[in-house]
């Protein structure tokens, strides 16, 4: 077992790596008697193939359906008795299971979460039911215009790479999954060397490590794994998908963005805020307030381990799509040529700093923050570093980002809905 203390005046996260490869991290916050506890798997839909796309999401469902010690009813009973919130999510790069509870319930919370993550049994009858539920979830996503638009966009711009796969999978492969195949995949991939155990709140690190040592004593010695994803390429193209039931057009304009580890990622948040993140942004003022082209208009960034995407999004009447796209290009060109104002930078700084601070108020959010730092950055980033990076950003810094990114010659435009001829 290796202990790696990261405690100083600002960073209060402690880290221990067990012999089995499980990374244990925790941050002690004594001011309130509660905690958030999680297991995070270094894999999501990006670690899948065309044939098994959706398998991580289905496994996420199955881990609530019974373990070697508890059936699904007992899992629900224990969760309610603890008074906590037991939940999970599957993403493109990670899958996470977590619980919130009060400090006196750490052993019981650790037990139920570890049982679910490491010792689920996948009862055949529950597997059949949950597979049907997963298929219904896929259909529901297809019926949702927003979800359909973004999933189709990602499938197109990251074609040939698993980053473009929908997290829930597609109906055909998910419908063909067999219980034994999915269970074998789970046992082969849900191993301690492929996970991070994290806690934030009134949790003693030594106690957490002792619980983990006991639970994983029988696992062989291994080193922690790392991510291993094929590098994607952002494909620049114009494409559309018709849906005659929709009267409007969902328009996504996409550019290559920054990765989650880029040194410019926080200053790029200022760029995005000025461009289209709020009501005072350039796009909102131009598209909605000045031209009245759309009710909904925004821009945002999606950052991943080794790449990213920057998207503008709006819902527009078919006859106004060309004018809308022209207005977006015009505003980006103006920002590239004329730059931003001091007032815009000050407003964006205040907005981003407030967002970052308020977003870390909850135990779960803080837990995810230290987990992402461990998985992606390989170090614990403190909030003050982010604030300082944002506070010291100068006008020229943001103007240089505008000039370097958002290349109008290398963008993708996707139209979904009542599409008319655009080009």
N, C-alpha and C positions, 0 to 999 in steps of 0.2 A: 504494500500500500504506500502510495506517495501522497504526502501532504504538501500543498502549495498555498502558503498563507499570502493573501492579497490584502491584508488589513493595514491601513494607515489612517491618516487624519481624514481622508475623504472616501477612499474605497473600503467598504466594509464587507466585501464578498469574500468568503472562504471557499477553497477548492481542495478536494481530495480525489485522487484517482485510485480506485480499488484494483486489486490484482486481476480481477476478471475484466477490467477495461471500462467499468462503469465510472463516469465522471459525476461527482457529487459536488454541487455548489449551493451555497446558501448566503443570504443576507439577513442579519439580525436586526429587526426593528421592534424595539421593546414597548413602544408607546401604546399599543393596543393588543389585547390578548387574542390574536388571530393569526392565521398564516394561509398562504397558498402553496400547494405542493404539486409537483408535476413530474411526469416522465415525458421526454421528447425524443422521438425517433428521428435519426438522420436520414429520413426518406419520406417522400410523398409521391404524387403522381409523376413527378419528373424522374423517378427511379423505376418507371414502368415501361412496358412494351406495348405495341399495338394489341397484342393478344391478351395481355392481362391488365390493360388500362381500367382503373377503377378498383383494383384489388386492395389498395391501402384504405380506401374509403369504406369498402365492405368490411374489412377487418376491424376498422374503428367501430362500426356498428356491432360486430360480433363480440367484442370484448365486454359488452354490457349484458351478455346473454348467458353467463354462467361460467364458473371456474371449478377447479378441483375441490374447493371448500364451500363455495356459495352458488346457489342457483340464482336466476335473474331476480326473483322476488326477494331473496335475502340481500342481494346487492342494493336493491331499492330501499329495503328496510333499514339497512346499515347507514346508507347515505342520509336518509331522513332523520335517523336517530342522532347522527353526528351534527345535524342541523346545518350541514354544509352544502356546497354546490359541487356536484360531481358532473364533469362534462368532458368533451373532447372535440377536436377538429382535425381535419386533414387538409393540408395545403399542398402546394406544388413541390416544396423542398423539405418540409417536415410534417410529422404527425404528432399531436400532443394530447395527453390525457392529464387532467388536473382536478384537484379538489380544494375547496375552501372550507376551513373549519376553525374552531377555537383551539387555543394552544394545548389544553389538556387532552385533546383528542389526536395528538400527533401519532402515537403508536397505532391506534385503530385506523386512522386515515392512511397511514403508510401501508398497513396490512391489506386493506381493501384495494387500494390503488395498485400495489405490487401484484396481488392475486390476479387482478383483471389484466394487467399488462403482460405478465409473465406466464400465467397458468390458466388461461381461458381454455375451454374444452370444445367449443363450437358444436353444441348439440345439433343433430341432423335436422330435427323439426324446426328449431329456431333458425338454422341456416337457410332453410327453404323460405321461411317467412321473411327473413331479413333481406334475402336476395330480391324478393318481390318488392319489398319496400324501397330498396336501392334503385330498382328499375323505375318505380313510380316517381322517385325523386328526380331521375334523369328526365322523365317525361314532363315533370313540373318545370324543370329548368328550361326545357325546350319551348314550353308554352309561355315562359316569361320573356318578353321582348328584350329587356335589359340584359338578362343572363345569356340569352341566345346570341345577342349581338356581340358581347364581349368574348364569349367562348368561341364563336366563329372567327372573330378577329384574330385571336391568339392562335387558333389552328392554322390560319392562313399565313400570318407573318412569321411563325416559327414552324412552318411545315417541315416535316422530316425530322423533327426533334421533339422529345417528350415534354419539353416546356410548353408546347402547344396543346397537350392533351387536356381534356376537361378533368377536373379533380374527381368527379363522380363516375367517370368512364362513359362508355356508350352502351346502348341497349344490347346490341348483339353479343359483344364479349362478356358483359356482366351476366346476361341470361344464360350463357353457356358454362359459367363457373360451377365446379363441383366442390363439395365440401372438403374432400381429402386434399385436393390441389391447393385450395385456399389455406387450409390448416397447415400443410407442409410449408407453404410460403411464409406463413406467420412464424412457425417454429424456427425456420432458417434465418429469418431477418430480425425478429424481436429478441435480440441477444443483448446482454448488458454492455458489450463493447460498442454497440451501435446506438447507445442511448445516453442521455444526460438526465440525472435526477436533480431537481432544483427545488428550493424552498425559500420563501421570503416572508418575514414576519417574526413573531415571537417563537423562534425555533433555535434550539441549541445545535450548532453544527456537529459537535462531537456525538450527541445523541442520534442525530440523523445518520451519521456515518456508521455508528454501531448497529442501528437497525438494518442498514444496507449490507453491512458485513455479514450479519447473521442470515439475511435473506438470500444472499448470493454466494454463500460459502462453498457450495458444491459446483460452481461453474469453473471451467478451466481458466488458467492465466492467459490473458490476451492484452494487447495494446488497444487503446480506443481507435475506432475507425474514423475516417474522414469522408466528406462528400466525394462522390465520383460520378459527375454528370458529364455527358458529352457536350461540347461547346455548341451553342446554337448560333444561327445567323438570322438577324432581323431582315426579313425580305420586304423590299419596297415595291409596292404595287397598288393598283386601283382594282377593287373588286366589289361586288354587290351580291345580295341575297334577297330575293323577292319574298314577300309575305302579303298576299292580297287582303288579308283580314286587317292589316294595319293601315290607317289613313295617313300616318306621318312616317318620316324616315329617320331612323336612328343613325347618326353620322359619327364615326370615330376616325379622327385623323391622328396617325401615330408616327413617332420618330424614335430613333435609337436613344436610349436613356443611359443612366449611370447604374453601376452595380451597387449592392448594399455595402461594399467595402471601399468604394471610391473615396479618396480624400476630399473630393469636391461635393459629396452627396448632401451635406447640410446646407451649403451655400446654394446648391441647386434648388433646394426647397424654397429659398427666397425668390429665385427666378420663377419657379412655378406659381408661387403666391402672387407675384406681380402680374404674371400672364393671365391666370384664370382660376385662382383658387377661391375667390370670394366676391362679394358684391361690388367691392371697389376695384376689382381687377380690370385689366385692359379689355379682356374678352367680354366680361359681363357688361361693362359700360358700353362697349362698341356694339356687340351683337344684340343685347336685350334693350338697354336703355336708349341708345341712339338710333339703331336701325329697326328694332322690334322684330327681329328675324326668328327669335326662339324664346320660349319661356325658360327652358333648361339649357344652360351652357356652363361648362367647367373644364378644368384641366387638372391632371394629377400624374404622379409618377408611380411606376411599379418597379421595385428594385429586387434583383435576385443575386445569387452568389457571384456570378461572373458576367452579368449583363443587366440591362434594364430597358424599360420602354417609357416614353413620355406621351401621354394621350390627351387629346382634347375631345370632348364629348358633347353632343347636343341632339335635340329632337326637333326636326324641322319639317315644314310643309314641303311636299315633293317639288313644287314649282319654285321654291326658294333655296333649294340645296346648292345650286351653283353660286348664287349670291352669297350664301353663308360661307361656303368654302373660300370664296374670294376674299371675304372680309377677314377670315382667320389668317389667311396668307398675308394680307395687307398689314394686319396688326403685328404679326411676327416680323415682317420686313421693316416696319417702322421702328420696332424695338432694336433690331439689329443695326439699323443705320443711325438712329438718333439716340439710342440708349434710354436709360431710366432716369427718373428724377430723384432728388434727395428725399422728397416727401414720400415717394413710393417705397424707397429703401427703408425709411424709418418705420412706416406702417407695416411693411413685410417683416422687419425684425421683431417688432412687438407681437405681431400675429403668430409667428413661428415659435418665439420663445414661450409665449403663453400656452400654445398648443403642446409643446414638449413638456412643460412643467405640469400642466393639468392632466395630460395623458398618463402620467406616472403616479397618479394619486392612489389608485387601487393596488391591492396586493397582487392580483392576477397580472395586471399590466406591468408592475415592477418585476414580477417573476419572469415574464416573457422578455423583458428588457435584458436581464442578466443572462438568460438562456441564449438569446440571439447574439449577445456579445461573445459568449463562450463559443458558440457554434461557428459564427461567421468571422468575427474579428480576432478570435483567439486571445482576447484580453478583455478586461472589464473597463469599459468606457464609462466615465462618470458624467453626470448631467452637466456639470459646470464646463467640461470640455466642449460640449455641444453649444452651450450658451455663449461661451467665449468665441467660438468659431463663427457663430451667427452675428454676434455683437461687433466683431472686428471687420466684418465684410464691408468693403468699400464699393462705391458705385462702379469703379473700373473692374472690380472682380466680377460683378454680375454682368456687366456689359460684355466682358470677355467670354463668359459662359454662353450668353446669347449668340455671340458671333461663332462660337465653336460648335454649338449644338443647334437643334431645330433646323436642320438643313432642308430647305423646301425642295431641293432637287432629289432628296432621298427620303421621302415620306410615303406613308401608306394611307390610302383613303378607303374606308369601308362604309357602304350604305346598306341598311337593312330596313325592309318594310315596303311601303308603297313607292317603290323606286321608279322614277322616270329617267329618260335619257339624260346623262350628265356629260359624257364625253362624246 
